[in-house]
Amino acid sequence: MEEQVINLIQQGITHFDDIQHFTHISKRNLAILLEEMVDSGLLHHPKGSKYYGFIKKGTLILKPAGYGFIHVEGEENDYFVKEEFLSNIYDGDVVSFYPYDNGFRLLNAEIIQVLERGHTFIIGTFKRRIRKGKEKSYIYSSNPKFPVHAIVKKEIAGVEEGMIVYASLSYVGTAVEAEILEIIGHKDDPGIEISQIALEYGFQTEFPKEVYDEIHQIPEEVLTTEIQGRKDFRNRLIITIDGEDSKDFDDAIDITKDEDGNYQLGVYIADVSHYVKENSPLDKEALKRGTSVYLADRVIPMLPHKLSNGICSLNEGVDRLVLACLMKISPKGNLLEYDICEGVICSKHRMTYPKVNALLHQEPAMLTSYPDLIEPIHMMQELSQILRKKRQKMGALEFDITEYKFKLDEQGKPISIKPLQRDAAELLIEDFMLLANETIAYHLSIMNFPCVYRIHEKPDQEKLSQTLEELSTIGVEFPLNKKKISPLDLQKLIRGMNQFSHPEIYHQLLLRSMMKARYSETCLGHYGLAMQYYCHFTSPIRRYPDLMVHRIIKEVLLHPKHLEEQIKHYTTILPSIATKSSVLERKSIDCERDVNDMLSAWYMEDNLRKEFIGIITSLTSFGMFVTLENGVEGLISIESMQSSFEYIKEEYCFSNGKVFYHLGDEVEIIVVGADRHSKLVDFMLKTDYNLEEV
């Protein structure tokens, strides 16, 4: 009978009378059974209620209107929580709850208790207030998702009214108490807006004292004793190719051809694991950060500058320790041989993407400056094109998503937003790093050694089909009756999209239907790259999973001492490291997006009431999102649209019966709102704005 009750509750039948109706047992016996299930912790039953539900655990997502949703990992639908159940519970809190009946689906929930606070610190404005004749200090949170006024229990020397501060939090009854740890600055200090957002996500620039103590012991230069036992590549024509603003160089390359026409490609990666030892203060802090965070005008590094810009950076003209992946590749792009080893290099040139592109375009000044690179650079482009074509043949997906770069003035204010260009130099580095990553993952997998794989699972076919239906309403053709959609099918679809104006819109829509790439200790393949084996190996200065892969290569593959113990050790720790790295990566992406949204809104504050032409890039029931040429996205709310427009979901458009607005349409808009604090930009259709003026 207990099993029958469990099945009914799983189906959403949670009211006592309904359970009794379906089980056909007496009310007395059912009450006894349900009470036993509650006492055992299997079910939850609020006093005075006739509802019974399973106890679940999830993360609260609080909405500005006051209500919230609880997201349970692995479940598609979130659970709705009424505002009356959310007293002293905040966005991001992990809670236990029970779902209760909502007609036919388990969508409503009541929170039982907070298991873990989502906010353990606060960034906000320090203020003093008189309460009941006594002066009290508060921190007014600057995070709109965490709108609390924390009572200051412990101040810090030098703190003044109006300063922006960083403080740790404790929850005492219904009160939120704060202990100030750091003064960030005044609200008008240059760049403080970005600093606040970074700290809200938990990314700190400064490292703990024990980390600085440790790096004092690390040499400024490679020692002669450290080179012993390594392959010496210092006489090779090895170069780095990075962006003009880059300060840390963790990958270098060289290339030659043999007499059979095979390419000899060397990929040399900074041997960070030589300096960052497992469980050292440096390592613990790197794991805590998980990744370097790249924000508009700054980098919050995973490792201190002495390593990231110094001894671990493959700077021009100095000896550096590396892990090398040496690959022999046929003229058709097949990997024939490879070797993975420790080495030492001395980069001959610090090249930038513009310089390499200029060489490829045979600009005279570049040809004169780098005569020794003319042949190797063209050989690199040749191999890059071969590798790219081979990946395309395998079904690799290439989405055309434009990224934008902000230029800030001395006060941290955005003064321009421009699209980033990707030319041959950027592509060839990407192609070579992909091949090295694939080779490393392949070798560790066939050896049955542990590895932190970079995986990208197959998309949910139902979600993908829904996206394809939306695309079909605007003329993107695809056979929707296919039961299984392969990467090659999607590749053809992407090529078809490129015939439309503004194809990046449709690429973005399709990309949203894909699963998110993540880290895993299990080799599940990479759907988007059409690779069976893939890991991150090429950026150990800025990504912790790469550092772990380096450690495994050195300790398990190259220098095994107690192989079984080492394999057991890494097999044990990798699941949690993979999960944590995935979470931190997602957090860094969200932080970067928040900074960009803030800067976009700030930039548009100077463009209020100005006219622009934009492209409709998303449609929702509450309005249309329009993206301008500079990448700024704003909302045209349905309330601002005249003539009774409504969203027609089946046709994926807005219409009033005469005028239709579809995805990809160009529209003339007026900027009517922009606020860097809310990070929101609002547009109106020019025609509607003119009506309001009248």
PAKOL-196108 format. One record per residue (C-alpha): x, y, z. Coordinates in steps of 0.1 Angstrom, whole numbers, plus 5000, padded with zeros to 4 digits. Each point is the difference from the previous one (the first is absolute). Example, Ala and Ser with C-alpha at 12.3 -4.5 7.8 and 13.67 -1.06 7.14 Angstrom:
<rs>
512349555078 501450344993 
</rs>
This chain:
<rs>
500050005000 502950245008 501349954964 496650094986 499950325021 503550094988 498949954963 497050225005 502050285016 502549984972 497150054975 498950325019 497249855020 500950145034 496850095018 498849755027 496549974984 501449934965 502549745013 497249835019 497850004969 502749824979 501249765026 496449895012 501249955036 498350145030 500850355011 501249875034 502449754985 501350254975 500550265027 502149755020 502049904969 500750374991 501050085035 502549725000 501550124967 500350355015 501649875032 502649814979 500950324981 498749874967 497250264998 499450355013 496650115014 499450355012 497850045031 496450084991 500549904964 498649714980 502949994976 502949755001 503250044980 503549864996 502850215016 502250144973 503150224999 500650294976 501250364994 497750295003 499850254972 498350325013 498150224976 499750385004 496249985005 500749815033 499149644990 502649734991 500849684984 502049705013 502349834975 500949645006 503149874982 499049764973 496450104999 498550194970 497250185019 500550245029 497750035030 498050315007 500250165035 497550265012 501450325015 498449925033 502449705004 503150204994 500650205032 503750025008 500849784970 502150144972 501049944964 502649734997 499149835033 500049624999 496849885016 498149685009 496450024988 497049794992 498050034968 496250005003 497249964976 499250254973 497349844979 501849744980 503750095005 502350035030 501050374994 499250175034 502449965029 500250105036 503550055016 500849795031 503350155009 503250174987 502849744997 502750244987 500150374995 500750124965 501650325012 502849985025 501350354993 498550344990 501350294978 498250325006 499950365013 501050075037 497450225017 499450125036 496450045012 498350105033 497749735012 498150055033 502450275011 503149794993 502450014970 500249684980 502149914970 498649824970 501249874966 497450064972 500649724975 500750114964 498949674987 496350034988 499649625005 501050035036 498350335012 500949995037 501150255026 502649815021 500750125035 503750075004 501349825031 503750064993 501450304981 503550064986 502450295004 499450284976 496449914990 497950314993 496450084991 499349924963 503049774994 499649684981 501049715023 500449624999 498849805030 499449655012 496549915011 498349805028 496349935004 498750045035 496349935003 498350244976 503050244999 502950014975 503250115017 503250114983 503750025009 501950244977 503149854985 501050254973 499450354988 499549994963 499950374995 497650294994 497149974976 501750244975 503449835000 501149894964 499049644992 498349945033 496849874981 501949714986 501849935033 496649985017 498649754975 503149785002 499949995038 496249924999 501049694981 502749925024 503050094978 502750185019 503150164986 502249965031 501449665011 500349875036 503250075019 501149644999 499950004962 502350314998 502349825026 500249704977 500750184968 503050185016 501749664999 499449964962 502950114979 499850294975 501849804973 500349644990 502849835019 502649784983 499049715023 496450024988 500949944964 501749665007 498149714985 497950224977 500150014962 501850324989 497950194974 501850345004 501649994965 496649964983 498150294984 497350005026 497650305003 497050115019 496950154983 497650195022 497850315002 501750345002 498950055036 501149665013 502449995029 500149625007 501249774973 499349635008 500349854965 502750014973 500349824966 502449914973 499649824967 502149834973 499449754972 501849684993 501049864967 496849804997 497950325003 498949935035 499750285025 502050005032 498050225024 501250075035 497750145026 501850115032 498050085031 501450175031 500949745027 498050175027 499849685021 503850025005 499450305022 496549945014 500149695021 496949815011 498550125033 502450295003 498550345008 500450104964 498249694988 497150035025 499550374990 500149904963 497449735006 497850255019 500250244971 499749744973 500750244971 501450344991 497250254995 500350244970 498050325005 499950314978 503250175012 501649745023 500749645008 499449845033 502749724998 499849655012 503750025009 502050305013 501750224974 503549875010 498949674984 497350104975 502150284985 503449885011 501649665004 497049814985 499550244971 501849904967 501550344996 502250084970 503749945004 500049825034 500249635009 496849855011 498949655012 497349844979 498049684994 500249934963 497649824976 501949934968 497849884972 500749864965 497050074977 499449884965 499150244971 496449875005 500050115037 500449655015 502049975032 502849754992 502250025031 500350205032 502250045030 499250165033 503050115020 501550265024 502250264984 501650345001 499550274973 501150354993 497350194979 501650184971 497150244993 497150145019 497550024971 496550155001 497049924979 500250324980 503749944992 499449644989 497050114979 502250284984 502649734992 497449784984 498850304979 503650064991 500250365012 503550124991 500950145035 499249675017 501949804973 503150215007 499649985038 499549625002 501749844970 500649685020 496349955006 498750044964 500249634991 498949865035 497050235002 498749904966 500649645009 498050055032 497150154980 500249714975 499849745028 497350205018 497749994969 500649624997 499149935036 496950234998 498749834969 500549665016 498150115031 497250134978 499849674982 499649825034 497150235009 501650275022 497750295006 501250364994 497750265014 500650364988 499550195033 501550355001 501850115031 500550375009 502850205016 499450305023 502450295001 499950195033 501350345009 502250085031 496850015022 498949654988 497250144979 499449824967 500750234970 499749744972 498849654992 501449824970 499749644987 503149785003 501349874966 501149644995 502449954971 502449724989 502450055029 497349955027 498749704981 503349824996 500850035037 496549865008 500549714976 503449915015 498850025036 497049784991 502249744985 502450005030 497049975024 498549714980 503449824999 500650025037 496449895008 500349714976 503349885015 498850015036 496849834991 501649704981 502549965029 497049995024 501650285020 497950265019 499350324982 497850325004 498249984966 498250294984 496749864989 497050124980 497149775001 497449954972 497250255000 496649915014 498249904968 496750145011 501550345009 501950004967 496949914980 498150295016 502850244990 499949874965 496350064999 500550365010 502750034973 497649854974 497550295006 502650244986 500949794970 502949785013 499349674984 500749675018 498449654999 498250015034 498949644998 503549865007 500249805032 503750065005 501750324990 503849964995 502750275001 500349964962 496350094997 500550315021 503050094980 498050004968 497350215019 502650265010 501350034965 496450064989 499650275026 503050184986 497950084969 497850235021 500950355010 501350025036 500649625003 501550045035 496550055014 499049654989 503349865011 499450145035 496549855001 501349664990 502950025024 497650065029 498449664993 503349835004 501349855033 502650205018 503649864998 501349905034 502849815017 499749635009 502249715012 498249794974 500850014963 496650084984 501350174969 499550354987 496850034978 500750354987 503649924990 499049664987 502849855020 499949675020 502950115022 500650355013 501550185030 501450335009 503849995000 501250324984 499250275026 501349905035 500850365009 496350104999 498049675004 500249755029 498949694980 503050064977 502350015030 498649675012 500549834966 503650125001 500549845035 498549674988 502350004969 503150065021 499249775030 498149724983 501350004964 503550135001 501349945035 497949725016 501449905034 497049835017 497749974970 497149825016 499950245029 500350304977 497249884977 497849935031 500850355014 499050194968 497049784994 498850095035 500550384997 499150074964 496249985003 499850295025 502750204981 498149964967 496750115016 501650295019 501850124968 496849994980 498250215026 502850255002 500250034962 496350074999 500450265027 502850174981 497950014968 497050155020 502350255016 501450114966 496550024986 498950225029 502950234996 499350034962 496350075007 500950275025 502550164976 497449984971 497450175021 502550265012 501050074964 496450054990 499350245028 501650274977 497849894972 496550055015 497450124975 502349924971 499049804970 501749674989 499349724976 500149655016 499249644993 497349805018 502049725017 497549855024 496249995004 498249935033 496550045013 500950335017 501950164971 502750014974 503750015006 501950214974 503750014995 501950304986 503049994978 502350065031 498649695016 497850185026 496749815006 496950185012 496349905006 497050144982 497349915025 496649904987 498550285022 501950264979 498749864967 496950184986 497249854979 499349695021 503049794991 500049655014 502549725000 499049714977 502049705014 499149764971 501450244974 502850145023 499150364993 498350315013 497050134980 497050235001 498449824970 501650244975 503650045011 502249715008 503450005019 502149694995 503449895013 502750164978 497950304990 501750345000 498150265021 500550375007 500150065038 500450285025 502049955032 497550085028 501849855030 503549905011 501349945035 503449865009 498849905035 497249774987 502149924969 496850044979 499450194967 496550084987 499050094964 496850114983 499149964964 500650334983 496450014987 498649955035 502450265015 498850264974 496449925011 500950075036 501650334990 496750104984 
</rs>
